Amino acid sequence: MEDTKVKKGKKAVKKILITIISLTVIAVLALTCTTTIKQGHVGAVYDRFKKGIQDYTLSEGLNFKAPWQSVNEFPISIETVYMSKDKREGSEADESITISCSDGSLNADLTFSYRFKIEDIPKVQRQYRGKDGQEIINTVLRGQLRSWISEVTKNYSTMEVHLTKKEVVNEKLTEHLNGKSKKYGVMFENVSLAETRASKEVQAAIEKRQQISQEVEQQRLQLEKAEIGKQAAQLEAERKVIQAEGDKKANEIKAQGLDERILKEMYINKWDGKLPQVMDSNSSLMLDMNK
């Protein structure tokens, strides 16, 4: 009887061990044969036995893979990065950049939105083997951005970058950086110098140029106003001359048309049939009714 219990006990232990081993194998397979890609990302596959980087990518969600394959993720939806002077939006203590302008330099906070082009990801992964999208941005592109941005801002003055042409500069930055980043498979949706800061000396120079610019603008407006007044006076004078000439011609035409016969007809039309009661020898108007 005891032997039977022992045998049953051994069988139960054996089943438990088999179950544990099976679950362990399943867990290992689940870990090594599947991968989960975050939303808005794709996975670049590296195969140790099939010529390295594969030409396909894994879509977001749960994917199956071979145990000897490794996967690096790349964002294909828009990601935004803040490089600011203070701690905000994930920026480190001070990631602001110094940019060169045609007449000095400025300190600036940089904001950029980017994504990887899905068709270029296998090529990028071959070029930077072992690095995922985030590493490529942080270790490669961030260093390049500073020099790329100065390639644009050096064509503008500090006042233009800081104040008067900020939108134009940001548009040029986005265009220029997209040209530079093609080989990295990155597309910039927006690049912006969110905030710029000038030294006291540069700020004083900017304010002085602003003052001079305002004074020049006021003088220009005054000259335009004076010129408009001059043109208005000239037009009024010309109008009066034209009117006078018109009146003169009208009077000449009118005078030419008033001959003796017309005057008589006008007089008769207005005459009431009564002769004047008083006439002197100087009265010169004598009408011959037979004519």
C-alpha positions in Angstrom: 0.0 0.0 0.0 2.8 2.3 0.9 4.6 1.5 -2.3 1.6 2.6 -4.3 1.4 5.9 -2.4 5.1 6.5 -3.1 4.7 5.8 -6.7 1.7 8.1 -7.0 3.7 10.8 -5.2 6.7 10.4 -7.6 4.3 10.7 -10.5 2.8 13.8 -9.2 6.2 15.4 -8.6 7.2 14.4 -12.1 4.1 16.0 -13.6 4.8 19.2 -11.6 8.4 19.3 -12.8 7.3 18.7 -16.4 4.7 21.5 -16.1 7.3 23.9 -14.7 9.8 23.0 -17.4 7.1 23.4 -20.1 6.1 26.8 -18.8 9.7 27.9 -18.5 10.3 26.8 -22.2 7.2 28.6 -23.3 8.2 31.8 -21.4 11.7 31.7 -22.9 10.2 31.2 -26.4 7.8 34.0 -25.8 10.6 36.3 -24.8 13.0 35.3 -27.6 10.5 34.6 -30.4 8.2 37.6 -30.0 8.7 41.4 -29.8 6.3 44.2 -29.2 6.7 47.4 -31.3 5.5 50.6 -29.7 2.7 52.6 -31.3 3.9 54.9 -34.1 7.1 52.9 -34.5 8.5 50.1 -36.7 11.2 47.6 -36.1 14.4 47.1 -38.1 15.4 43.4 -38.0 19.0 42.2 -37.7 19.4 38.5 -38.5 22.7 36.9 -37.4 22.5 34.2 -40.0 20.8 35.9 -43.0 23.0 38.7 -44.2 22.5 41.0 -41.3 19.8 43.8 -41.6 16.7 42.6 -43.4 14.9 44.7 -46.1 11.6 44.5 -44.2 10.4 46.1 -41.0 8.0 45.0 -38.3 4.9 47.0 -37.7 3.6 48.2 -34.3 2.2 45.6 -31.9 3.1 42.0 -31.3 5.4 40.4 -33.8 7.1 37.0 -34.1 10.8 36.7 -34.8 13.5 34.1 -34.6 15.6 33.8 -31.4 18.7 34.8 -33.3 17.1 38.0 -34.6 17.3 41.4 -32.8 15.0 44.4 -33.4 15.6 48.1 -33.2 12.7 50.6 -33.1 12.4 53.7 -35.2 9.6 56.3 -34.9 7.5 56.9 -38.1 5.0 59.2 -36.4 6.0 62.7 -35.5 8.3 63.0 -32.5 9.0 66.4 -30.9 12.3 67.3 -29.2 12.9 70.4 -27.1 16.5 71.6 -26.5 16.0 74.4 -24.0 18.0 76.3 -21.5 15.9 75.1 -18.5 14.4 71.8 -17.6 11.2 71.3 -19.5 9.5 68.9 -21.9 12.2 66.3 -21.2 15.1 68.6 -22.0 18.3 68.3 -19.8 19.5 71.1 -17.6 20.8 73.2 -20.5 20.6 72.0 -24.1 20.3 75.5 -25.6 22.5 76.2 -28.6 24.6 79.2 -29.6 24.0 80.3 -33.2 26.1 82.5 -35.4 24.6 85.5 -37.2 26.1 88.0 -39.7 27.0 90.5 -36.9 27.2 88.5 -33.8 25.7 85.5 -32.0 22.6 84.5 -30.0 21.7 81.8 -27.5 18.5 80.0 -28.5 16.1 77.2 -27.5 15.5 74.8 -30.3 12.4 72.8 -31.0 12.1 70.3 -33.8 9.6 67.7 -34.9 10.8 64.7 -36.9 10.1 61.2 -38.1 12.0 58.5 -39.9 10.9 57.6 -43.5 9.9 54.0 -43.3 11.4 53.1 -46.7 14.9 54.3 -45.6 15.0 52.6 -42.2 16.8 49.4 -43.4 19.5 51.5 -45.1 19.9 53.7 -42.0 20.1 50.6 -39.8 22.9 49.2 -42.0 24.8 52.5 -41.7 24.4 52.7 -37.9 24.2 49.1 -37.0 23.1 48.5 -33.4 21.6 52.0 -33.0 17.9 52.6 -32.8 16.1 55.7 -33.9 16.4 57.5 -30.6 20.2 56.8 -30.4 20.7 58.1 -33.9 18.9 61.3 -33.1 20.7 61.8 -29.7 24.2 60.8 -30.7 24.4 61.8 -34.3 21.9 64.4 -35.4 21.9 66.6 -32.3 25.6 67.3 -32.8 25.0 68.1 -36.4 22.0 70.4 -35.8 24.1 73.1 -34.2 26.3 73.6 -37.3 23.4 73.2 -39.7 21.4 75.9 -38.0 24.3 78.4 -38.1 24.7 77.7 -41.8 21.3 79.4 -42.1 21.4 82.1 -39.4 24.8 83.4 -40.5 22.9 84.9 -43.5 20.8 87.1 -41.2 21.6 89.8 -38.6 21.0 89.3 -34.9 18.0 91.6 -35.0 16.5 89.7 -37.9 16.9 86.3 -36.2 15.9 87.7 -32.8 13.0 89.9 -33.9 12.1 91.0 -37.4 12.5 87.9 -39.5 12.0 85.0 -37.1 9.3 83.3 -39.1 11.4 83.5 -42.3 14.4 82.1 -40.5 12.4 79.2 -39.1 11.1 78.3 -42.6 14.6 78.4 -44.0 15.8 76.2 -41.1 13.2 73.5 -41.8 14.1 73.5 -45.5 17.8 73.4 -45.0 17.7 70.7 -42.3 15.6 68.5 -44.5 18.2 68.7 -47.2 20.9 67.8 -44.8 19.1 64.9 -43.1 18.2 62.9 -46.2 21.1 60.4 -45.7 19.9 59.7 -42.1 16.4 58.8 -43.4 14.9 61.6 -41.2 12.3 64.1 -42.3 11.8 67.3 -40.2 8.3 68.5 -40.0 9.1 71.7 -38.2 12.3 73.4 -36.9 12.0 76.5 -34.8 14.1 78.8 -32.7 11.5 78.9 -30.0 13.3 81.6 -28.0 16.4 83.6 -28.6 18.5 85.5 -26.1 21.0 88.2 -26.8 23.9 89.4 -24.6 23.6 92.9 -23.1 25.9 94.4 -25.7 24.0 92.7 -28.6 20.6 93.7 -27.1 21.7 97.3 -26.8 22.9 97.3 -30.4 19.6 95.8 -31.5 17.6 98.4 -29.6 19.7 101.2 -31.1 19.1 99.8 -34.6 15.4 99.6 -33.8 15.3 103.2 -32.8 17.1 104.3 -35.9 14.8 102.2 -38.0 11.8 103.7 -36.4 13.1 107.2 -37.0 13.9 106.4 -40.7 10.4 105.0 -41.1 8.8 108.2 -39.6 10.9 110.4 -41.9 9.8 108.2 -44.9 6.2 108.5 -43.9 6.5 112.3 -43.5 8.1 112.6 -47.0 5.4 110.4 -48.5 2.8 112.6 -46.8 4.4 115.8 -48.1 4.6 114.2 -51.6 1.0 113.3 -51.5 0.0 116.8 -50.5 2.2 118.2 -53.3 0.5 115.9 -55.8 -2.9 116.8 -54.5 -2.2 120.6 -54.9 -0.9 120.1 -58.4 -3.9 118.1 -59.4 -6.2 120.8 -57.9 -4.3 123.5 -59.8 -4.6 121.5 -63.0 -8.3 121.0 -62.4 -8.9 124.7 -62.0 -6.9 125.5 -65.2 -9.0 122.9 -67.1 -12.2 124.3 -65.7 -11.2 127.9 -66.6 -10.4 126.9 -70.1 -13.7 125.1 -70.4 -15.6 128.1 -69.1 -13.8 130.4 -71.5 -14.6 128.2 -74.5 -18.2 127.9 -73.4 -18.5 131.7 -73.2 -17.0 132.1 -76.6 -19.4 129.6 -78.2 -22.3 131.3 -76.4 -21.2 134.8 -77.6 -20.8 133.6 -81.2 -24.4 132.2 -81.2 -26.1 135.4 -79.9 -26.5 137.5 -83.1 -29.1 140.3 -83.6 -31.8 138.0 -84.9 -31.6 135.6 -81.9 -31.7 138.6 -79.5 -34.9 139.9 -81.2 -36.5 136.5 -80.9 -35.6 136.3 -77.3 -37.0 139.7 -76.7 -40.3 139.0 -78.5 -40.8 135.7 -76.7 -40.5 137.5 -73.4 -42.5 140.7 -74.5 -46.0 141.1 -72.9 -47.3 143.4 -75.8 -47.0 146.7 -73.8 -44.8 149.5 -74.9 -42.6 151.2 -72.3 -44.4 154.2 -70.8 -41.2 156.2 -70.7 -38.8 156.4 -73.5 -36.1 159.0 -74.1 -34.1 159.8 -77.1 -31.3 157.6 -76.0 -33.5 154.4 -76.3 -31.8 152.5 -79.0 -33.9 149.4 -79.2 -36.5 149.9 -82.0 -38.2 146.8 -83.4 -39.6 146.8 -86.8 -42.6 144.4 -86.5 -42.8 144.0 -90.3 -39.5 142.2 -90.5 
